[in-house]
Amino acid sequence: MMNEMRHVHKLTIILYVFQGIKASAWSLIVLLFLGAGSDLNQLLNLPFTSFQLTLIILGVFLLVLIVFSWLRWYRMTYQLVNDSITIKHGVFIRHDRTIHKRRIHSINFTQSIFHQVFNLTEVQIETAGSDLEVDAVLKAIPYQEAVALKEKFLNLTNTHLVEEELPIDGEVEAVDEEQVEEEQPIIKEKKISIYHLLIAGATTGRVGAIFGIVFLLLSEIDNFLSEGDYERVVDWVSAQSIVAYFSLVFLYLLIVIIIGMIGYVNRYGRFSITRESEMLYIERGLIEKKSLSIPVSRIQAVLFKQNLFRMPFSLGAVSVELAGGEKDDKEAMQTVIFPLLRKKEWANFLKELLPEYQEDLSEMNHIPRKSFTFKALRMTIIYFVGLGVVHYFYSELVLVKLGVYLFALLGLYLLHRIPAFRRSGEQLVMQYFQVVMLSKEVAIVKKKDIQALETQGSRLARRLKLGYLNLSIMNNFLGRQFTLGFLSEEQLEEISEWYISGHHD
């Protein structure tokens, strides 16, 4: 049955419609506004009211979208032949693609609510090619068929035990049980409890984004309320005591944190990661379920990331940088393989699931003290030059301005203590602070995965024998760069010599 050319499930038509609405949302809004305006009616002299014209535009848009979605479904077929899959699609331009199992790196599943109702799943197939898009997507096929497809193309570790020919005389030789156990792949699994998921949701960096969104909505509340209602709300808030203000702020923070927790639990609920042979399998999601398969060979770096909320508690998430993937996939740039972990547990996590990246993180080489002196001097010059200009026009609050400088100096000192590195064997460990993301990260990179290594520094930094280290790896075919500074000249030479020696062995 699977060897026949067949269509994906008809649910794909509905999914294409939703996908088209999402992609054309802004264009549709513009059309609806044009239809709702009376100027268009007068300009074209149409015998419709604005409301009728809006309904006509919406109806035509949906009709065209539904017809086009049906054509996309009808023109898309797939076929499994021996050890390959052939996919044909395209409404106006026909695309035929055959993918052999040797080229397949990963097969991932995604189940939305619609998929789960009909026991279907979306299948994404990625190969070792250099395409920026996912190589093949089957929008909706039966889940059991998808599992069989995945087992056929990926889970091939024990097939030789089944397909091995018997002796001609029909006798079966005795098999050593210990030898069979050694040949079977070792499977290790790790899950996360709902308690840790709630903590992860409460400390996720997205809580800050939710704060901003809620604050923006509150700042525009006068546009949603009538003038009388808005004045009554303002009068009520003004009449409250300080205790009531603190209670409202506490309630606001609580609601925002709860929203973050719900979103995180929905995203990473039922999370599990399994290591089998040279593959990592991840299952996660409550409403939208995802099943990811990650070849260990695609991993370019392993990271332990801590945002500002998690740093005081030594908590963080484990993620990996992958070579290949879909350029429009938000997760392709950095895939989370464990949502929350204590830093002291990271070494044991690597030992169990990624022993190739096992590393002793207790001893790190920190950047020299003179780098803090250099950065403090640079910040002082910039700050007081700017302060002089501000003070010329506004000479008040001198103590406050001085306090800001001292606070910035303290922050600079705390940031100075973060950068560190460690090289051992074929791996380089880097610890740094991401200013843009306001997060502390530890990255482990193998020498063979480093695409380029560069040292640089300004004239003043070079006079002080300081410089930056820039390291590039493959990520989503676009590359990812790590920067570590300011290192001493001796440290930079040590890393450069380590990279050059035996790099091509």
Stockholm file with secondary structure:
# STOCKHOLM 1.0

chainA/1-505         MMNEMRHVHKLTIILYVFQGIKASAWSLIVLLFLGAGSDLNQLLNLPFTSFQLTLIILGVFLLVLIVFSWLRWYRMTYQLVNDSITIKHGVFIRHDRTIHKRRIHSINFTQSIFHQVFNLTEVQIETAGSDLEVDAVLKAIPYQEAVALKEKFLNLTNTHLVEEELPIDGEVEAVDEEQVEEEQPIIKEKKISIYHLLIAGATTGRVGAIFGIVFLLLSEIDNFLSEGDYERVVDWVSAQSIVAYFSLVFLYLLIVIIIGMIGYVNRYGRFSITRESEMLYIERGLIEKKSLSIPVSRIQAVLFKQNLFRMPFSLGAVSVELAGGEKDDKEAMQTVIFPLLRKKEWANFLKELLPEYQEDLSEMNHIPRKSFTFKALRMTIIYFVGLGVVHYFYSELVLVKLGVYLFALLGLYLLHRIPAFRRSGEQLVMQYFQVVMLSKEVAIVKKKDIQALETQGSRLARRLKLGYLNLSIMNNFLGRQFTLGFLSEEQLEEISEWYISGHHD
#=GR chainA/1-505 SS CTTSCEECCTHHHHHHHHHHHHHTHHHHHHHHHHHHSHHHHHHHTCSSCHHHHHHHHHHHHHHHHHHHHHHHHHTCEEEEETTEEEEEECSSSCEEEEEEGGGEEEEEEEECHHHHHTTEEEEEEEESSCCSSCSEEEEEEEHHHHHHHHHHHTCCTTHHHHHCCCCTTCCCCCCCHHHHHHHSCCEEEEECCHHHHHHHHHTCTHHHHHHHHHHHHHHTGGGTSCHHHHHHHHHHHHTSCHHHHHHHHHHHHHHHHHHHHHHHHHHHTTCEEEEETTEEEEEECSSSEEEEEEEGGGEEEEEEEEETTTGGGTEEEEEEEESSCCTTCTTTSSEEEEEEEEHHHHHHHHHHHCGGGCCCCSCCEECCHHHHHHHHHHHHHHHHHHHHHHHHHCCCCHHHHHHHHHHHHHHHHHHHTSCEEEEETTEEEEEEEETTTTEEEEEEEEGGGEEEEEEECCHHHHHTTEEEEEEEECCTTTCEEEEEEEEEHHHHHHHHHHHHTTTTC
#=GC SS_cons         CTTSCEECCTHHHHHHHHHHHHHTHHHHHHHHHHHHSHHHHHHHTCSSCHHHHHHHHHHHHHHHHHHHHHHHHHTCEEEEETTEEEEEECSSSCEEEEEEGGGEEEEEEEECHHHHHTTEEEEEEEESSCCSSCSEEEEEEEHHHHHHHHHHHTCCTTHHHHHCCCCTTCCCCCCCHHHHHHHSCCEEEEECCHHHHHHHHHTCTHHHHHHHHHHHHHHTGGGTSCHHHHHHHHHHHHTSCHHHHHHHHHHHHHHHHHHHHHHHHHHHTTCEEEEETTEEEEEECSSSEEEEEEEGGGEEEEEEEEETTTGGGTEEEEEEEESSCCTTCTTTSSEEEEEEEEHHHHHHHHHHHCGGGCCCCSCCEECCHHHHHHHHHHHHHHHHHHHHHHHHHCCCCHHHHHHHHHHHHHHHHHHHTSCEEEEETTEEEEEEEETTTTEEEEEEEEGGGEEEEEEECCHHHHHTTEEEEEEEECCTTTCEEEEEEEEEHHHHHHHHHHHHTTTTC
//
